[in-house]
Amino acid sequence: MDAVVTLASRLTRLLALIGAIAIVVMMLHICLDVAMRNLFRESINVTNAMVARYYMVPLAFLPLAFIEMRGQMVSVELIDPFLPKWLLGLSDVIVYAVATVIYGALTYATYGSMVSNWNRGTMIELGTIPFHTYPSYIFPTVGFALAALVCLVRVLDSARRIGGTPA
């Protein structure tokens, strides 16, 4: 089980790195566009579409698994300090199981849209430039699927801890 947790941790760090790279590339792209617009009165026509479709989408969805793996998703712990340790562990298992189901449902919901847009080759036109948008539909599906897998790993790991098996 420890090997699975380690593998999941490494994979989620890789996704967080990809998200960080998307931020840096987006900043460079926007800075270049602003500089060109102010210095040469020319702009990069696809900046808005690139930011909306290729930078922000992976930035929003790929780090989900990383956040779940680190246990940093938003949580409300009103009664946690008053629960015995075993009940707190059971609560963790239930929360991770519910999160797994929700992420799984979101994966299923976005998968159909991803396949449909990929098969149609969805694009938008920016003036006379065709701009393919179908690859951006991959990121939500991948992000939700990996978050579901991480939550499943957390369910199994938390259940193992409740059962008394050492970490």
N, C-alpha and C positions, 0 to 999 in steps of 0.2 A: 504494500500500500504506500509505503514511503517513496518508492520509486515513481509511482503514479503521481503523487503529490508533487514531487520534484520535477517531473516532466511537465505537468500542468503549470507549475510556477515558471519554468523556463519559457514555455510557449506564450504565456501571458505577458512576460517581460518583453518578448520579441514583438508582440502586437503593440504594446505600449511604446516601444521604440519606433515602430512604423508610424504610430500616431504622432510622436514627437517630430519625426522627420517631416510629416505632412505639415505640421505647424511651421517649421523652419522654411520649407519650400514655399508655403503660402505667403509667409512674410516677405521672402525675397521677391516673389512674383509681384505682390502688391507694391512693394517699394520700387521695383523696376518700372511698373506701370505708372506710378505717380511721378517718378523722375522723368520718364519719357514724355509724359503729358505736360509737365512744367518746363522742361528744357527744350523739347523739340515740337511741341504741340501735336504730338502723335500719341496714340494710346494702343495698348494691346487689346484688341477687340473682344477676346474671349475671357478676360479676367473675371468678370462677374459669374459667368457660367462655370469656369474652372473652380472658383472658390466655392460656389454653391454645390457643384456636383462631384468634384474630385478631392477637395481639401477638407471641407467641413463634414462630409459624410463619413470618411474613415476616422476623422478626429472624434466624432460623436460615438461611433459604434465599436470600433476595435478595442478601445480601452476598457469596455465593460467587463471582460473576463479578468483583466488585471485588477480592477477595482474589487471584483468579487473575491478573487484569490487572496487579496490582502485584507479582506474583511472591512473595507472602507466604504461600502455602500451606505446610504443614509439609513439609520435605524433609530428606533425609539425604545429606550430602555427604562421605562417607568417602574416596572416591578422587578427587574433583574437583580438589584441589590438584595432583595428580600427572599429570593428563591434559593432553595438548597442546590448544591452543585449538580446533583443528578438531574433535577428538574430543569435547571439552566441548560444542561447538555441536551436534554430532550427537546427543549424549546428551540435550540439551534438546529437540531435535526429537522424539526417540523418546518422552520422558516426556510432552510435550504431546500427542503423537498418542495415546498410551495413555489419558491423561486425557480427551481428546476422546471416545474410544470409550466410556469408563466413564460420563462424563456423558451421552452420547447414550443409552446403555442405561438409565440412571436416568430420563432424560426419557421414554423409551418406556414404562418400567414405571409411572411415576406418571401418565402421560397417560390410560391406561385407567381408572384409579381416579378421576381428576379428572372425566372425561366421565361415567362411571357415576354418581358422586355428584351431579354437576350435573343430570343428567337426572332423577334421582329426587328432587331437592330435599331432600337429607339434612338432618335436623334432630334436635335433642335437646329434651326437655322439661325445663324448670326450674320445678318446681311446676306452675303452670298456664300458663307462658309458653313458647310454641314458639320455639326459638332455632335459626336456620338456620346450619348448619355447612358447607354445600357450597362457599361461596366460599373457604374456607381451603384447599381442595384445589388451588387454582390456583397458590399460591405455590411449592410444591416443583417443579412442572412448569416454571414460568417460570424459577425459579432454576437448575435443572439445565440447561435449554435454553440460557440465556444464558451459563452457565459453559462449556458445550460450544462455543458460538460463539466465546467469548473464547479458549479453548484452541486452536481451529482457527486463529484469527487469529495466535496465538502460534506455532503450528506453521509457518504460512506465513512469518511474519516471521523466525523463527529459521532456516528453510531458506534464505531469501533472504540472510541474513547469512553463512551458510556458503558460499553460492555466490559470494560476493564483491561482491554488489550493496550499495552503501552504504546505511546506515540512513536 
